[in-house]
Amino acid sequence: MKAPSKRSGILAGGNWIVDQVKIIDTYPAPEQLANIKSQHQGTGGSPYNVLVNLAKLGAGFPLAGAGLVGKDSLGEQILADCIRHRIDVRWLKAAPNMPTSYTDVMTVAATGKRTFFHLRGANSHWDGKDLDFAKSKARIFQLGYLLLLDRLDGPDRLLGTRAAKLLSDAQAAGLKTCVDVVSEASDRFKAVVTPALKFCDYCIVNEYEAGLTTGFRIRKEGVLDTVSLRHAAGAILQCGVKELVVIHFPEGCFARTRDGKDHWQPSLKVPDKAIAGTAGAGDAFAAGVLLGLHEGWELQRCLLTGVCAAAACLSDPTCTGGMKTLAQVEALKKKYGVRPPLDPNDD
């Protein structure tokens, strides 16, 4: 893939969240006790995670955030963290009388399984109307998470949703667009996600989200169904995605381009003892892929960087604490090795 000319940088908008991660010994039944073994505070939300990961990877292009935080201590922490990572905050506003969004993440130590208690807060009020794409020189606009942005998930008379309108405005200004979705257990995917796909150049989602968006059952009895996976990627492209669909999952990822070319990339063989938590692995993967897309790398290298970034994320309980420089992340391939091919037709 060749990088577009002149424009440079990634502008990411959507959910800005502070994750309060608690490592617990067991997930309790109602009215029973669990012990918190350790606790960690970290980044949360698509733009926050993606941009901080890109900064840590050493992205050599401008990074900018857009959205709403509260005018409170957590909001101040987010803004200060962005400035520390050289993320432009001109479109990341602090709103009075709204709490900054946060999530209590309960992670069972033995399994890494997580349960989320989320306060939507200021994110639910962001509609993107303060974004002036004509004043942005960014190459890519990343929006996430659909289904967790109340105003943007709402209806638009002409384009279906306000998120679709925002993405359309970004494309009209010359930016490439990309979306991510939250893994919500609901029937809202068709109404909320599908309209936005028509105004996306790239779509990066996990297999659960791809399945609910398209109706295909991609994982059956815990096993990845590669035929359904292909069908789901094709269906997302048919919804209007212009260039690329990437579906990621613990075993690796699959990508299909607009011209019908398929790409598989297994994940790294990270041992259980090296996994401190799985929070943020999807956003870390997206950051690695977006880094490559921005720089015009071959797609296979983009996908490999994505799974290496996801592997780095696993080393820390928070969403971005495990990220390292690009060279360190790429070195994990040699350290851990790569899983066997995912596609039976690959050798």
N, C-alpha and C positions, 0 to 999 in steps of 0.2 A: 504493500500500500504506500502510495506517495502522499506526503503531507501537503495540505492546502497551503497556498502561498500567503505571505504577509501577516495574516492573523496569528497570534501566539497567546497561549495560556488557557487555563481551564477555570471557568466560572461555575461554581456549584451552589445550588440553592435547595432549600427544603427544610428538613428537620435538624434542629440543633438541640442536642440532648446531653445532659451529664449522666453518665452511667455510674450508679453506686453498686459495685459488684460485691456480693457476699458469697464466700465459699462456705458451704454448709455440709454437715456430715450426712444428712438425709433430708428428703423433702417430707415434711410432716403431714399427717392426716389432720383434719379439723380438730382444734382444741388440744393438739399435741405439740411437743417441743422439738425444735431442731437447734443444734449448736452452730454458731458462726465461728468457723475456724480461722478465717482471715477476711479482711475487707480491703477493697481497692476502689479508687475513683478514677474514672477515665472518660474518654470522649464517647459520644453516641450520636447516631443519626447519619444519614448518607453523606451530606456535604462535609460535615465536621470530620468524619472518619476518612473519607476519600482525600480531602485536602491535606490533613495532617500526615496521612500516609505518603502522599506525593512529596510533601516537604521533607519527610525523613528519608525517602528514597533518593532525594537529591535532585528533584525535577528542576531543570534549568530554564523554566519558563514561568511567567506570572501565575499566581494562584489568587483567586478571589472568592469570597463567600457572600451569599445572599439569604436573608431570612429574618426572623424575629427571635430575640431573647427577651427575658424580663429585665427590668431595671432593678436587679437584686444581686446578691453575692454570687450566685451561680452564673448569672449573665455576665458579670464583671470577669469571672474566671474564664469564661469562653472567649470573650473579646481579648483579654490579655494573652491567652494561649495562642490565639490566631496571630496577634502581633508578634509574639515570640517566634512563631514559625513563618513569619513574613507573608502572611495571608492578608490580602487587602479586605478591609471590613467596611468599605464605604456603603455597601448595600446590606450590611448586617446591622440591623437597628435594635436598640434597647427600648422596649415599650413599657411605659408605666402601667401600674395596675394589672399586670399580667405576670404570672410566675414563669420563670424559665422552666422549660420541660426537663423532666428527669425520669429515669427508669431505675427501679430497684431490681437488680438481676440476681436471682438466687441460683447459684451453680453448685450442683452436687459434686463433691470432691472426687468420688470414686468413678463417676460416669461422665462428668463434664456436661450433663444435661442441664438446661437452663429454663427457668420460669421467670416471666417478666411482669412487673407491676409498673405501669406507665402512667405518668401525668402528662397529658397532651400540652397543657400550658400555652405559651405564646405561639408555638408552632401552628396551633389550630386557627389562628387569626391571620396568618400570612397569606396574602393573595397575589404577591408578585407585582402589584401595580407600581411599586416604587422602582422597579428595575427598568432602566433605560438602555436597551441593547445597542442603541445607536452610539452610546458613549462607551461601550465595551469593545476592546480589541481582542477579546478571547477567541480562541479557535473552537472550543467546545463548551456547551452549556449542559451540565449534568443536573438532573432534577430527581430528587428522591426524598421520602418514599411516597409514591402514590398509595392511596388507601389510608394514609396517616397524616394527610394535610387537608383538614376539613374544608377550608375555603376553596382550595384548588381542586378538590375532589367534587365540588359542587357543580351544578349544571351551567352550561353556556348555551344560549339559544341557537347559535350558529354551528359551533364546533363540537358540542356534546358536553365538554367539561371545561372549567377554567384552566386546568392544567394544559389541555389541548391548545387553548388559545395562547397561553404563555409560551409553549413550545413553538407554535406557529409564528409568533412574533420574533422569537429568537432566530428561527430559520430565515424569516424574511429579512432580518438584519445581517445575515451572512454567517451565522454560527452553525456548527454541527450540533445536533442535540442527542442526548442520551438519557434514558430513564431507568430507575430502579423501583422496585415494588416491595412493600412489606409483606411478610408471610402471615397474612391474616386468614383465619378460618371463617370464610363467609362466602356469600354468593354475589358479592359486589364487583368481582373482577371484570365481568363483561361490561358493566355499566360505567365503571370508573377507569379501568386500564385501557380497554380497547380503543376509545376515542383518541387517547393520547398517542397511541402507536402510529397513527397516520402522520404524525408530525415528529417522528423520531428518525434519526439517521442510524443510531445504534440502540440496541436494547440488551441489557445485561441483567439477567434474573436467575434465580435458582430453579431447580426442577419442580419444586412444589408450586411456586408462583407461575411457572410456565404451564403446568398442568391445569391449574384453576383458571388461567386466562383462556386456555384453548379447549378444555374439556377432555384432554387426553390423560390417561392414567399412566404416568411415567415410571412410577415405582410400584411394583407388585410383590406383595409379601416380602418387602425389604430389598428386593432385587431390582436393579435398574433395567428398564425395558428400552433397549436402544432403538427399536423400531418406533415406539410411541414417542421417544425423544426426538427423533428426526421429524416425525409428523408434527409435533408441537412447534418445533423451530420453523417449519414451513408455514404453519398456520399463522404464526406471529408475523412472518414476512408478508403474508397475504393481507394482514391487517393494515399494511402500509409502511412498515419499517423500510427505510430506503437503502441501507447498505449492509447491515450486519445484525444478526441475532446470536448472542452467546448465552448458553445455559450452563450454569456451574452446579456442582454437586460434590459430595465428599470424595468420590472416586476420581474426579477430574472435571473436564468441561468439554462441551461440544459447541461448535460454531458453524453457522451456515451463512453464506454471503448471498447478496441479491442475485448474483449470477449462478447460484445453485451449487457452489463448491462447499464441501463439507470438510471440517477440520476437527480432529480429536486431540485432546491432551490429557493424559493421566496425571493425577496429583502425585505429590511426593510421598514416600513411605516414611512418614514421621512416626516414630515409636510412641506408644502410649505414655511412657515416662517423660517424654519431651513435651507433652501437651498440657498446658496449664489451664486452658479454656478455649472454647470455640467461638466466643463472642467476637463479632466483627470480621470473621474470616471472609464472608461474602464481599464486604466493602473493601477489604484488603485486596482481594482478587480483582475487583473492579478497578481499583487504583492502578494495579499493575498493567491491566489491559489498556486503560485509558492513557497511561504514560506512553505505551507503545503506539497506540493509535495517533496520539498527538504528534509523536516523533516520526510517523510514517514507516514504522518497522513492518516487516513481513508478519502476517497474521499469526503464524505459528510461534514466532518469538513473543508476540504480545500475549498469547495464551500461556506460554511457558513462564513468562514473567508473572502472570497472574497467579498461577498455582504456587510459584515460589514465594510470592508475597503472602499468599494465604497461609503457607507453611510457617513463615516467620511470625505471623499473627498468633498462631497457636501457642507460641512460647510464653505468652503473658495472659493473665486473666482478663485484661481490658482489651478494648477494640484496636488500639494503636500502640500500646506500650511495647509490643514485640517487634515493631517494624525497624528495619535497619537500612543502611545504604543499599543502592542497587547492586553493587558488587558483592556485598555480604549476603544479600537475598539470593542472588544468582548462584552463589557458592553452595547454597543448601541442596541444590540438585546433586552435586557430587557427594555431599555429606550423607544424605539420606537415600539417594537413588529414586528412581521413578517407578511407579506401579506398572504392571503389565498393560499392554494395549487394551483399550476399552472396546474397540470395534472388532468383532470377530474376523472381519475382512482385512484388518491391519496385520502386518508381520513385524 
